[in-house]
C-alpha cells in the first residue's frame, strides 16, 4: 500500500492543478484576470501537451480581462522557463 501513496498524491495534484486550465466553462461569466494569466502562463507547457490530445483544453484563455491577463501570462511563462537569467550566467570566453 505504501508504494501506491506517491502515485495517488501525484495524480491528485495533477487533477487539482489542471482544474483551472484555460478553456473551461469557468470563465464564461467571470473573465480571467491577472492571477489566472499568471497561472496559465506557468502551466503553459503542460496545457500545451494536453491540448495535443484533448480539444477541450487550450493554452491561452480567450475570455480574459485584456492587458492584465496578457501581462500575467507573460510573467508566468517567464517564471516557468527561467526568463533571461540563464543568459546572464553564461561564461564569457
C-alpha positions as CSV (number, residue, x, y, z in Angstrom):
1,X,0.0,0.0,0.0
2,X,2.9,2.4,0.8
3,X,4.2,2.2,-2.8
4,X,0.9,3.5,-4.2
5,X,0.7,6.6,-2.0
6,X,3.1,8.7,-4.1
7,X,1.2,7.7,-7.3
8,X,-2.1,8.7,-5.7
9,X,-0.7,12.0,-4.5
10,X,0.8,12.9,-7.8
11,X,-2.4,12.0,-9.7
12,X,-4.5,14.1,-7.2
13,X,-2.1,17.0,-7.5
14,X,-2.3,16.9,-11.3
15,X,-6.1,16.9,-11.3
16,X,-6.2,19.8,-8.8
17,X,-3.7,21.9,-10.7
18,X,-5.2,21.4,-14.1
19,X,-8.8,22.0,-13.0
20,X,-8.0,25.7,-13.6
21,X,-6.6,25.2,-17.1
22,X,-7.6,27.6,-19.9
23,X,-10.6,26.8,-22.0
24,X,-13.0,25.5,-19.4
25,X,-16.5,26.9,-18.8
26,X,-15.5,28.7,-15.5
27,X,-14.5,31.9,-17.3
28,X,-17.7,32.5,-19.3
29,X,-19.4,34.6,-16.6
30,X,-16.2,36.0,-15.0
31,X,-13.3,36.6,-17.3
32,X,-9.8,35.5,-16.3
33,X,-7.7,38.2,-14.8
34,X,-4.0,38.8,-13.9
35,X,-3.6,36.0,-11.5
36,X,-5.2,33.4,-13.8
37,X,-3.0,34.7,-16.6
38,X,0.0,34.2,-14.3
39,X,-1.2,30.6,-13.5
40,X,-2.0,29.8,-17.2
41,X,1.5,31.0,-18.2
42,X,3.1,28.9,-15.5
43,X,1.3,25.7,-16.6
44,X,1.5,26.5,-20.4
45,X,3.9,23.7,-21.2
46,X,1.6,21.1,-19.6
47,X,-1.6,22.5,-21.1
48,X,0.1,22.5,-24.5
49,X,0.9,18.8,-24.2
50,X,-2.6,18.0,-23.0
51,X,-4.1,20.2,-25.8
52,X,-2.4,18.0,-28.4
53,X,-4.7,15.1,-27.2
54,X,-7.7,16.9,-25.9
55,X,-9.6,19.5,-28.0
56,X,-11.3,21.0,-24.9
57,X,-8.1,22.2,-23.3
58,X,-6.5,25.4,-24.6
59,X,-3.1,27.0,-23.8
60,X,-4.5,30.6,-23.7
61,X,-7.8,31.7,-22.2
62,X,-9.8,33.7,-24.8
63,X,-12.3,35.1,-22.3
64,X,-9.9,37.3,-20.3
65,X,-9.7,40.9,-19.0
66,X,-7.3,42.1,-21.7
67,X,-3.9,43.6,-21.0
68,X,-3.7,42.4,-17.3
69,X,-4.3,38.8,-18.3
70,X,-1.6,39.1,-21.0
71,X,0.9,40.6,-18.6
72,X,0.2,37.8,-16.1
73,X,0.5,35.2,-18.9
74,X,3.9,36.6,-20.0
75,X,5.2,36.8,-16.4
76,X,4.1,33.2,-15.8
77,X,5.9,32.0,-18.9
78,X,9.0,33.9,-17.8
79,X,8.9,32.4,-14.4
80,X,8.5,28.9,-15.6
81,X,11.0,29.0,-18.4
82,X,13.6,31.0,-16.5
83,X,13.3,34.3,-18.2
84,X,16.6,35.8,-19.2
85,X,18.5,34.6,-16.1
86,X,20.2,31.7,-17.9
87,X,21.9,34.0,-20.4
88,X,23.3,36.3,-17.8
89,X,25.0,33.3,-16.0
90,X,26.9,32.1,-19.1
91,X,30.7,32.1,-19.0
92,X,32.3,34.5,-21.5
93,X,35.2,33.0,-23.4
